[in-house]
Amino acid sequence: MFKIVVCVKAVPDPKEACNIKIDPATKTLMRCDVPMVLNPLDKYALEAALQFKAEFDAHISVLSMGPPEAGNIVKECLALGADRGFLLSDRAFAGADAFATAYTLAKGIEKNGPYDVVFCGMASSDGSTEWVGPEIATFLKIPVVTRIKEIVEYNGQWWTVKAELENGYRLVRVQIPAVFTVTRELNTPRRLSFSGIIKARKKEITRWGIQELGVPEESVGLKGSPSMVSTIASMDSRRKVEILEGKREEKAEQLVQRLVNAGVI
């Protein structure tokens, strides 16, 4: 059976962005007071796995690292059609940067057993580093292709994919097992169904901490993070606004002249 792992992340609800706070000591997000949602790009990663499962005999494991509340996000993935869910949750994992997060997820993937493909969202809405997927592949010592916009062909141990580039794309043929990070162009994620929610109630989420993963405490969380936030400052962004007077044609002429003066056209 083909085995797929999808790495997902619980992120602060963008609708509550004004309520997000930063811990002044650790310079990390304080997530406890903001509702958590499934990272938007991870929905496309899960949908890629579900579409493959619909066509072939496949098993989907969803893996997430986060606080206990992130278990609801894993449960959501199970309701959408994933077969098994894992939550890596331990106080020792708190404050992890992209490097420590990727290391922890890689250890979870290895503990889960053999796999063929690992799907990840290209980036998270709260960090947007785009590093986690490639770093997972580095720890697992397997190939990675980032910014996938189309899976062109599944051909046994070789997959052909289109990867997004500025002003174009690259066509890549890669041998699996491999890590793929995906973009919004790849597919259209499905919505939760009532039957899926009912079925997910019977699915258990496996929770692993630092002891279950068997990793030293200094390699995970804040202690295992080589990148540190030194300072945080708020920026006051204001724009100069000018209201153009006159008839429509006069406004258009004024606008064009201002753009010319500004060197835009």
N, C-alpha and C positions, 0 to 999 in steps of 0.2 A: 504493500500500500504506500502511495506517495504521501510524504509527511511534510506539512507546511507549518511554519511558526510565524505568527504575526506579533510584532512588538507594538504595544499601544501605550499611550500615556494619558493620565488624568490631568487636565489643565484647568486653571481658573476660568470660570465662565466669562467670556468676553463681555457679556452684558453687565457684569459686575466689576468691570475693570477699575472703576472709580473707587472701589472699596479695597483694592489690593494694597497690602502694606509690605514694607521691607523691614526685616529684622535689622536693627541698627548695629548689632554686634557681629552677626555672621554675614550680613549683606545678601541674604537669600530671601526668597518670597515666603511670606507667612500665609499659608494656604488654609489654615483652619477656619477662617471667618468668611471664606468665599466658596460658593457651590462649585463642585468639580464637574466637568463634562469631558466627553471623549475628544481628544485632540482632532480637529477637523481633517487634517491630512491622513490620519490613521484610519479614517473611515474608508478611504480609497484603497489603502493597503489591505484592509479586511475584505473589501469587496472583490479585489483581485483574487484573493484566496478562495472566496466563496464561488466565484465564477469558474475557477479551475475545478473545484470540488463538484460542481454541477455537471461538468463534462467528463471528469475522470474519477476514479476511486481514490479519494484523498481524505486525510485526517488533518484537521486544523487545531493547533494549540495556540492560545492567546496568552501572551506573557506581558506583565506590566510590573513596574517598580513604583512604589508609592506608599502613602499612609494607608491605614485600614479602610478609609473611605473610598479609596481607589478600587476596592472590590466591587463597588456598584458599576464601575465602568467595565470591568471584566465581565460581570453578569450581563451587561448590555450586549457585549460581543457574543456571548453564548446565546442570547435571545435572537441575535441576528443570524445565527447558524454555525458558530464555531463549536467544536466538539469538546474541548477541554480548556479550562482556564487556570492560570497560575498568577499569584500575586506575590511579588518579592517585597516583603514589608518588615522593616526592623528599624529601630531608632538609630542603629549604626549606619543605615543607608541615607540618613537625612543630610541635606546640604550638598549632595553630590553634584559635581559639574558634569559636562558631557563625557569626559574620559572615565570617571568613576561610575557613571550610569551605564556606559557601554560595557565596562568590565563586569559589572554586576549582572546585567542582562545576558552577557555571553556565558557566564557561569551558570545562569538559570537555564539557558538553551542546552548547554552541555549536560546538565543534570537531567533534563527532560528526556534525553536519549537521542537516537539517530534522527536526522532531518534531511530534507532535500532542498528546500528553499526557505529563506527568511525574508519576509516582507516588512517594511517600515514606511511610515510617512516620511516624506523628504525632510521635514522639520517640524518642530513643535511650535504652537502659537505663543508660548510663554518664553521660549529661549531662542528659537530660530537660528541655531548654530549650523545645522545640517551636518554635524559631525558624528552623531551617535551611530547612524547606520554604518558608515565607513569604519568607525572604530570597533564596532561589533565584529565586522568582517576581519579586521586585523587581529583581534583576540582569538577568533575562531580559525584564523589562517585559511580563509577561503576568499574567492573573488568577490568584488562588489561592483555594481553598476548603479549610479545615482541618477536621480531625476528622470525616471522611466515615464514615458508618455504613451507607450504602446508596446504590448507583448505581441510580436509578429508571429513567432512560431515556437511551439513546444516540440522538440524532436529528441526524445530519449534523454540522454545526458547533456544535450546541447540546446540552449535556448537562444533565440534571436530577439533582441529588443531594440526599440528606438528610445534614445535618451536625449532629453532636451538640452539644447545649446542656445546661446544667444544668436538670434537670426537664423535658426535652423535646428538640426538634430544630428546625432551620430548613430549609426547602425552598428550594434555590438552583438557578436556571437560569443556566448560565455558558457563554460561548462559548470554544471551544478554538482555539488551544493554551492550556492552563492547567496549573497545578500542583495536585495533590490530595494531601493528607496523610490517612492512613487510620487507623481504630481497629480494635480486635479484633472489633467487631461486624460488620464488613463481610463476612467470609467465614470459611471454615475452610481453612487452608493444607494443601496436599498434602504427602506424605512423599516422601523420596528413593526411587527405584526402582533396581534393579540395571541395567536397560536404560538408564535415564537417565544413570547414572554411566559406563557404557560409551560412550555417545554423546558425553558431555562430554569424553572423552579426545581427541577429534578437533577440538574447538573451541579456538581460540587466544584468549588474553587479550592485549589491546593495552595496553601500559604507556606512560603519558605522564608526563613530568616537567615542570619549570618551563620548560625550553627549548621543548618541544613545544607547551605551552599559550601560550607567548609573553607571559607576564605578568611584571611587575617583582617582584623578590624582596621588596621592602618591602610588597607588597600581599597576601602569603600567609603562612601559618604564624604563628609567634609575633610576627614583625615586623608582620604585617598585622592583628593582633588588637587591636581597641580596648578590649575588656574584659579585665581582668587580675585574677587572684586575689591579694589582698594578704596574707591570712593564712589558715592552716588550723589548726583546733583539734579535738581529739577530745572527744566528749561522753559522759559517764558516765550512762547512763539506767537507773535502777532503779525498780522498782514495789514498793509496799507490799502484801504479801500477808497475808490473814487467813483462817484455816481455820474454817469454821462447824461447830459441833458440834451433835449431836442427831439426831433422826429427820428424814426427808425433809420433812415438813410444817413442823417447827420451823426447819429450815434455810431453807425458802422464806420463812417469816414473818420471820426475821432479815434475810434478803437484801432483802426489800421494805422493811423498816424502815430499813435502812442507805441504800437508794436514796432514800427519802423525806427522810431527814436530810441527804443530800448535795445535795438539790434536783434530782435527776435525774427523779424522778416526783412 
